[in-house]
Amino acid sequence: MVFNKGRNNYNFNISMNNKPLLNVHCTKFLGVYIDDKLSWKDHVQYVSVQISRGVGILSKLKFTLPQRALRLIYLSLVLPHLSYCCSIWSGTTKSILNKHFILQKRAVRPIT
């Protein structure tokens, strides 16, 4: 992966053991999706899908479980995705992070 801010597509031919390495635009490393522009859009989208699943489970269980159990489900299904490596990817633009803010509010509503 070649990190660049601009729109220039650099063509590097890097090889290891006489085998060319592929240039990728996004890769997953330790559970965090890193793209070549460091915009974190792919990771935020991935986390949004995971949070949406947790929100769906919470909304289905809000009438059958007590508030304490719903809080435990939130702490196990939603919060880990929001807090894992957030110091790295939370530096992205506010418009990208706005989706997480909305999903987090949606996740807390069935609990309260």
ZIMO-V188704 format. One record per residue. N is the residue number from 0. OMEGA is omega in radians with two decimals (* if undefined). NEAR is the number of other ideal C-beta (glycine too) atoms within 12 Angstrom. D_FIRST is the distance of its C-alpha to the first C-alpha in whole Angstrom. Layout:
# ZIMO-V188704
N|OMEGA|NEAR|D_FIRST + N|OMEGA|NEAR|D_FIRST
This chain:
# ZIMO-V188704
0|3.09|21|0 + 1|-3.14|22|4 + 2|3.07|19|6 + 3|3.14|18|10 + 4|-3.06|12|13 + 5|-3.13|10|14 + 6|-3.13|8|14 + 7|3.06|12|14 + 8|-3.14|12|11 + 9|3.12|15|10 + 10|3.08|10|11 + 11|3.06|15|10 + 12|-3.13|13|12 + 13|-3.14|15|11 + 14|3.09|11|13 + 15|-3.06|9|14 + 16|3.13|7|18 + 17|3.04|8|18 + 18|-3.11|9|16 + 19|3.08|12|13 + 20|-3.14|15|9 + 21|3.06|14|8 + 22|-3.13|19|5 + 23|3.14|16|5 + 24|3.14|19|6 + 25|3.10|22|8 + 26|3.12|20|8 + 27|-3.14|15|11 + 28|-3.11|16|12 + 29|3.09|12|16 + 30|-3.14|17|17 + 31|3.09|24|15 + 32|-3.12|31|12 + 33|3.08|26|9 + 34|-3.02|28|8 + 35|3.10|24|6 + 36|-3.07|22|10 + 37|3.10|24|11 + 38|3.10|24|14 + 39|-3.14|30|14 + 40|-3.12|24|16 + 41|3.13|26|15 + 42|3.13|36|16 + 43|3.11|34|19 + 44|3.12|23|20 + 45|-3.14|26|20 + 46|3.11|35|22 + 47|3.10|30|24 + 48|-3.14|19|25 + 49|3.13|26|26 + 50|3.13|33|28 + 51|3.08|24|30 + 52|3.10|20|30 + 53|3.11|33|32 + 54|3.10|32|34 + 55|3.11|20|35 + 56|3.13|24|37 + 57|-3.11|35|38 + 58|3.10|25|40 + 59|-3.08|15|41 + 60|-3.01|22|43 + 61|-3.14|24|44 + 62|-3.07|11|48 + 63|-3.09|14|48 + 64|3.08|19|46 + 65|-3.06|14|48 + 66|-3.13|18|46 + 67|3.12|11|45 + 68|3.09|18|43 + 69|3.11|29|41 + 70|3.10|22|40 + 71|3.10|19|39 + 72|3.07|30|37 + 73|-3.12|34|35 + 74|-3.12|20|34 + 75|-3.07|16|33 + 76|-3.04|27|31 + 77|-3.02|36|30 + 78|3.12|25|30 + 79|3.13|18|27 + 80|3.13|31|25 + 81|-3.02|31|26 + 82|-3.10|17|26 + 83|3.12|21|23 + 84|-3.10|23|20 + 85|3.10|21|22 + 86|3.13|11|22 + 87|-3.00|19|18 + 88|-3.14|32|18 + 89|3.10|21|21 + 90|3.13|16|20 + 91|-3.05|27|19 + 92|-3.11|16|22 + 93|-3.13|12|25 + 94|3.11|14|25 + 95|-3.12|24|22 + 96|-3.12|25|24 + 97|3.12|15|27 + 98|3.09|26|27 + 99|3.13|34|27 + 100|3.13|19|30 + 101|3.13|17|32 + 102|3.10|32|31 + 103|3.07|27|32 + 104|3.10|19|35 + 105|-3.13|24|36 + 106|-3.09|35|35 + 107|-3.09|26|38 + 108|3.14|17|40 + 109|-3.12|28|42 + 110|-3.06|28|42 + 111|*|13|44
